[in-house]
Amino acid sequence: MKSSALIIAFITLTLITMIYLFFKKPPAYAENIDTNLDNSILLAIGYLSKSTKENGRFVYNANVDPDVKYGNIRYNALRHAGTLYSMYLCEKYLNNFTLKEKRYLASDYFIKRYVKEIQPGMYAVVSDMKEEKLNSRQAKLGGAGLGLIGLSNLYPEGKIDIKILRGLGDFIIYMQKPDGSFYSKYYVDTYEKDKTFISLYYPGEAALGLLYLNDVDPQKKWVKTAKKTLLYLAELRKDSGSKVPFDHWAMLATKKLFETPDNTLTPEEKVILQKHAEQMANSILYKQITDKKDVFAGSFQDNIRPCSIGTIMEGLVAIYYCTDDEVLKEKILNSLALGTEFLSRYQVKDGTMQGGIPTSAYWRFKKDDQKASVIRIDNVQHVLSAWITYLQIQK
């Protein structure tokens, strides 16, 4: 009996130890990592520069371990357009023109490969079937929105025909429903709108794209459609409370709409959009890990993915400008400071992939975890965009 009890005790102790080790967080990363924001931004810019091929296509997937290679056959046109946006932010806000020629190359590649006239005078971003494993040619609403966000800046520079930009804008209007919601996909060969697929981010991307188009081609219809979109989203989500999904693109579009002259917003409509923004902030801020002793301080509960945290930061920066609540503004600033530290801490600081942003913070602890160590181009894009826009608050 005594022998059996000892065996049971040993097994129990072993199981407890295994469970502890399984759930225990990795130890704090001991190296002295440079988290200076200016330096982190320069490293990210350098990564985008070396990841732009001579034909304008990006190295879509790379790895912290340069010996790990990817075919890069899979490619998302929307993420390409988003990267153009972050490249332009370097020029707009930092007066850094390191990526300007690369941006021209990548823009030209995007226009020639993905921007198609799908109806007379109407343009869309048509996904490559092989790259996205599709069985039909599709044009996504978000593609037109991101296309306008990434390409509108080319018009004042004489690098794009205005008919293409207007055609993308008209496609967005064509895809909007009377209530302000959207069809998210369009089947190019059958001229049909997809009535089933709903995207969280496409409406915000579409609204922001129209407002960037309005900057270079002021027309009431662009602003009217963007405003209608954002008011619809605010109304749709107002009863969701803290369960509202975090939609950074809608927040960026709200900030842009507030800054747009003649946006036609009534005081009541502005309050509706402000409350939507504040609801968005309050839905995420309480989830942030604030204990600076925690190895993942600055990330969020169940979320240590730098790309996702970059998008949260982008949204919070926009909300900071939209709200009049000074207490909330202070909370946002504290959150952004923590988030910046986290993102910079998990950026690749040296080696061949210097400046890259891996998929998960676990890459520093699990050197053999290839999935955590993947550097996708939009990881870098979103984090760089967040850093650049956050830096403007500090100035």
Disulfide bonds with the S-S distance in Angstrom:
none
